[in-house]
Amino acid sequence: MMNQKVKSGKKSPGRARPTSESRQRIIDAAVKLFARHGYAGTGMRELAAEAGVNLAMINYFFGSKKGLLKELLDEFFAGYLEVTRKQLEGDRDALEKLDGFIQAAVAYFAGRRDHLVVVITELPHDDPEVIDHKAAWGRQMMRLLGKEICTPLSEQRDWPVTPLLLGPLLTSMMASRFLFAPISDRLKDGAPDTDTGDYARTLSRIIREGLMPR
């Protein structure tokens, strides 16, 4: 009697065909696991199990775990750069542009919290390849900030505002709400949470006016 293959409603991960849906599952799984366990603390088998694929499929799409990390960086920074361009380019006043940028960037971060954690915290200081990859995106951001914000503000003041100072400062302040959220939630003691929009407006006011009235 000939052996018959038993059909199952669920495909084995080992036999699944590479698809764009599989690729996205791998990315989503990586964002989740890297944000919780760190890049170094996430194993490839754990990642494959979370995504419901086999190791070969991860290598098929990304080549390696580092290739997957770079893909996550590209996905996040491409969106961040698009937000930045939309808010900074044009003929508006520099401070008006800055207000719009802070509002839009905080909203962008709020919708991508795990992604943000990975992008901010996964900076291997001993890995020039990853550092260079981030720096390539950073240079595009710095050019926009320099042209649209820093140069106009420097011309209005008697001291220079540099994008290398303003860029990391703004990103750190905007991201801090989401990076410290697990601790901040424990410290609220029942106090109402600050609305994301209010948070962005407060940051914008601090940047523009400082903490103390003149």
C-alpha positions in Angstrom: 0.0 0.0 0.0 1.4 3.3 -1.0 2.2 5.8 1.8 -0.2 8.8 1.6 0.8 12.3 2.8 -1.5 13.5 5.5 -2.7 17.1 4.7 -2.6 19.5 7.6 -4.3 22.9 7.8 -1.1 24.3 9.3 2.1 24.5 7.3 5.3 23.5 8.8 7.7 26.5 9.3 10.4 24.5 7.6 8.3 24.1 4.4 6.9 27.6 4.3 7.7 29.6 1.1 9.4 32.9 1.5 6.7 35.6 1.1 6.5 39.3 1.9 4.1 38.4 4.7 6.8 36.1 6.2 9.3 38.8 5.8 7.1 41.2 7.8 6.6 38.6 10.5 10.3 38.3 10.9 10.7 42.1 11.2 7.8 42.4 13.7 9.3 39.6 15.8 12.7 41.1 15.8 11.4 44.5 16.9 9.5 42.9 19.8 12.4 40.6 20.9 15.2 43.2 20.4 13.3 45.7 22.4 12.7 43.3 25.3 15.9 41.2 25.4 18.3 43.3 23.4 20.0 42.5 20.1 22.8 40.5 21.7 20.3 38.7 24.0 18.1 37.5 21.2 19.0 34.2 19.6 18.2 33.3 16.0 16.2 30.2 17.0 14.1 32.3 19.4 13.5 34.8 16.6 12.5 32.2 14.1 10.1 30.6 16.6 8.5 34.0 17.4 8.1 34.7 13.7 6.9 31.2 12.8 9.6 30.6 10.2 12.8 28.6 9.9 16.3 30.0 10.2 16.9 29.6 6.4 14.1 32.1 5.8 15.7 34.7 8.0 18.9 34.3 6.1 17.1 34.3 2.8 15.6 37.8 3.5 18.3 39.4 5.6 21.5 37.4 5.3 22.2 37.6 9.1 21.0 38.9 12.4 23.0 42.1 11.8 21.4 42.4 8.4 18.0 42.2 10.1 19.0 44.9 12.6 20.1 47.2 9.7 16.7 46.6 8.1 14.9 47.7 11.3 17.1 50.8 11.4 16.3 51.6 7.8 12.6 51.1 8.3 12.5 53.5 11.3 14.8 56.2 10.0 13.1 56.3 6.6 9.9 57.2 8.3 11.6 59.6 10.7 13.3 61.4 7.8 10.0 61.7 6.0 8.4 63.3 9.0 11.4 65.7 9.4 11.3 66.8 5.7 7.6 67.4 5.8 7.9 69.6 8.9 11.1 71.5 8.2 11.1 72.2 4.5 9.2 75.2 3.3 9.0 79.0 3.8 7.8 79.1 7.4 9.6 80.7 10.4 12.3 78.5 11.9 10.7 78.3 15.3 7.3 77.5 13.7 9.0 74.6 11.8 10.6 73.4 15.0 7.2 73.3 16.8 5.7 71.3 14.0 8.7 68.9 14.0 8.5 68.2 17.7 4.8 67.6 17.5 5.1 65.2 14.5 8.2 63.4 15.8 6.7 62.7 19.2 3.6 61.3 17.5 5.8 59.2 15.3 7.7 57.8 18.3 4.5 57.1 20.2 3.3 54.8 17.4 6.6 52.9 17.3 7.7 52.5 20.9 9.5 49.1 20.5 11.1 50.3 17.3 12.4 53.4 19.1 13.9 51.4 21.9 15.8 49.2 19.4 17.0 52.2 17.4 18.1 54.3 20.5 19.6 51.5 22.7 21.2 49.2 20.1 24.4 51.1 19.4 27.2 48.6 19.5 30.3 50.8 20.1 32.6 48.1 18.9 30.7 47.5 15.6 31.8 50.1 13.0 29.4 48.7 10.4 26.3 49.4 12.5 27.6 52.8 13.6 28.3 53.8 10.0 24.8 52.6 9.1 23.2 54.9 11.7 25.6 57.7 10.8 24.5 57.6 7.1 20.9 58.4 8.2 22.1 60.9 10.8 23.9 62.9 8.2 20.6 63.4 6.3 18.9 64.6 9.4 21.8 66.9 10.3 21.7 68.5 6.9 18.0 69.3 7.2 18.3 70.6 10.7 21.3 72.7 9.8 19.7 74.3 6.8 16.1 74.8 8.1 16.6 75.4 11.8 20.2 76.0 12.9 21.4 78.4 10.3 18.3 80.7 10.6 18.5 80.7 14.4 22.2 81.3 14.4 21.7 84.4 12.3 19.2 85.7 14.8 21.5 85.2 17.8 25.0 86.0 18.8 26.0 82.3 19.3 25.9 79.4 16.9 23.3 76.7 17.0 24.8 73.5 15.5 22.9 70.5 14.2 25.4 68.2 15.9 24.2 69.6 19.2 20.5 70.2 18.5 19.8 66.9 16.7 20.8 64.6 19.6 19.3 67.0 22.1 15.9 67.0 20.5 15.9 63.3 19.8 16.8 62.5 23.4 14.2 64.8 24.9 11.4 63.6 22.6 12.3 59.9 23.1 12.8 60.0 26.8 9.0 59.7 27.5 8.9 56.4 25.8 12.2 55.0 26.9 11.5 55.6 30.5 7.8 54.7 30.4 8.2 51.4 32.4 9.7 53.3 35.3 7.6 56.4 34.9 4.4 54.4 35.1 5.5 53.1 38.5 6.3 56.6 39.8 3.0 58.3 38.8 1.2 57.1 42.0 -2.2 57.5 40.4 -1.5 60.8 38.8 -3.0 61.2 35.3 -0.7 60.6 32.4 0.4 63.5 30.3 -1.2 63.5 26.9 1.3 62.9 24.0 0.3 66.2 22.5 0.7 68.1 25.8 4.1 66.4 26.2 5.2 67.6 22.7 3.9 71.1 23.4 5.8 71.3 26.7 9.0 70.2 25.1 8.6 72.8 22.4 8.0 75.5 24.9 11.1 74.5 26.9 13.2 74.5 23.8 11.9 77.9 22.8 11.6 79.7 26.1 13.6 77.7 28.7 12.2 76.7 32.1 12.3 80.1 33.7 10.7 83.4 32.5 13.1 86.1 31.4 
